[in-house]
Amino acid sequence: MVVPLPYVLGLSVALFTLGAIGVLIRRNILIILMCLEMMLNAVNLAFIGFADHFTAVDGQMFVFFVLTVAAAEVAVGLALVVAIYRRRATVYVDDLNILKW
Amino acid sequence: MIEYVWLIPVFPLVGFIINGLLGKRLSKELVGTIGATMVGLSFALTLAVFYEYVNLPVDARPVEVPVYTWIASGAFKASVAFLVDPLSLIMMLVVSGISFLIHIYSVGYMHDDPGFPRFFAYLNFFVFFMLTLVGANNFLMMFVGWEGVGLCSYLLIGYWYEKQSASDAGKKAFVVNRIGDFGFLLGIFLIFWTFNTINFREVFALAAKYPVGSGIITAITLFLFVGATGKSAQIPLYTWLPDAMEGPTPVSALIHAATMVTAGVYMVARCSALYTLAPLSMMVVAIIGALTAIFAASMGMAQFDIKRVLAYSTVSQLGYMFLACGVGAFTAGIFHLMTHAFFKALLFLGAGSISHAVAGELDMRKMGDLKKHIPITYWTFMIATLALCGIFPFAGFFSKDEILFHALVDGHLVYWGIATAAAFITAFYMFRAVFMVFYGESRVDPHVAHHIHESPRIMTIPLMLLAVGSAFAGLVGIPIIQGGHKFKEFLAPSIIYSAGHHEAHYPISFEVGLMLFSMLVAFAGIYTAYRMYLRRPELPEIIAQKYRLAYDLIYHKYYVDEIYDMAVVEPIKDTSTFLWTGVDNRVVDGAVNGTAGLVAWLSAHFRKLETGFLQNYALAVVLGVALIVGYLVGL
């Protein structure tokens, strides 16, 4: 059975919003990175929904791109988190506010 | 030799470069030798050029020696080139000859001064510029020399710059000269604007086409004369010269008596072709000259500093020279310039020798009875004084009488009256100085009294040579006797009477009568000084008491310095202070500081946006995206 497009998009929007809120309000960088992944995957979900709806493969190809980029991003992001922890012994973004006036 | 005339100023320039750059590493003997030798070489070369020039056929004169083209821009052309003619030759001979003797004297006089190399470097530099000034063939090169001697004058007046009064005097000389130079420069601009050339001979040839009394020529000559009043210390710009006596005595002798201050007279004589076209300017020159002659002489009467007496005397004698030029007797002016260079340089060097004898004292009230202690200085000083007073047969007699004669026959009875009165005062104040210094009771400080000594030979020999000049230099211009006035004959080709000129002839008895009269006036001055300062030394004080007001006026130099201070210097200072604190500090600085302040104030508020919290930035990004997306979907 085919899930109707509005349902897919509704889930995607819900996931994206949750992720965005998580990015904005959580203090732990690891959680923020996870929320970012959630936003990316919400977008992926929207791509797949549209690809199915329009019966075009372009959307599915984009999903693979996004997955690749996300993997790379996580690798770099986690490396940064490790580096920050080694230096500052914290992973809370509230403690990393020296880049200001 | 004439084609090597450019070497004449180059020798002292080489001396300046060597002494200026390496002087501190060389011994004093070497520095002095280099300084004097370079000027001596100039003098020798000038003599050689002079000798060759007088042997040239008349139609080959005058000679222009181009060195190179300095500026060529459109119609404007200024070259470094020398004009060899009787006038420039006489000036070069006077400048290099007197400078040579003064350099030798300075080796002795400045011997214990720590700045010895600096002194000789400046002195050489001065001679370089002075020879450039008198050798130039165009107005611009003359102006270069004109400014250069002004610079050296400033450097040498303020030579002892640790002394406040000396550095102030240097500044004053420089600033007052600037006023004159400004006029001179305007004159040169006008000349180029009118004639399209600045070469002397071309200008004078073109000027002949203008009618007598033409406005533009009058303007040019008046502007040039403003320059002359500054450089030659005439009313109203004479105030710097008495103060210039703060410099070392050889400097006073060289720059402020014999050479630089005569540059104005030289310039007026050089421009005789222009001045004779402007009767109004001639009258101004004569009036200023006559007024300066009597005015400065009267101030010399009440001075006690021997160098200041001589300074006022110089101003007064320069007035005579301008008076001569003003009545059209340019040769008489230059003749007096030449004889004056000898005896005034001698008087100053003599004053230096006197102060050397009494431990640097210059106040005549602390001298007296020095005659037997320093006989050479006394005799040479006496010869120079007699020459200055115009006593036959010393040099000043011939030149001064010629001026008096021309003031009467070419000028006006008033000029002659003023000049004769000034001659009386001159004789009076010079013998006042002689009596106060060499005769009467010794008033020397007892600590100094038993150290009084004659100067070393290196100083007395130049004195004696100058004394020979002061005694005999006048013989080149013997009046009355036919063909006796060699000086005038030689100089005549350089003096151009554009408006026509006729040499008036008067009976010999008239000329002789005038001479006897002026001698009588001089003797009257001497006798008055004798009565007041030798026979009854208490008399001056009594007279001063009796005519308190007049005496105070003269003693304080008519308060001219004070008036200038009040009328010119203070208003300029006030305006400058206003421009500084009001305009510069508030308006200019205010605009700059205000801009910075505004930016700082805005930043103080805007920078609060940069919190450093990652999530604030993220929120801004999200809101931005929301806005853009909202706009795109047309919400």
Interface residues (C-beta under 8 A of the other chain):
Chain A: A20 V23 L24 I25 V93 D94 L96 N97 I98 L99 K100 W101
Chain B: R607 K608 E610 T611 G612 F613 L614 Q615 A618 L619 V622
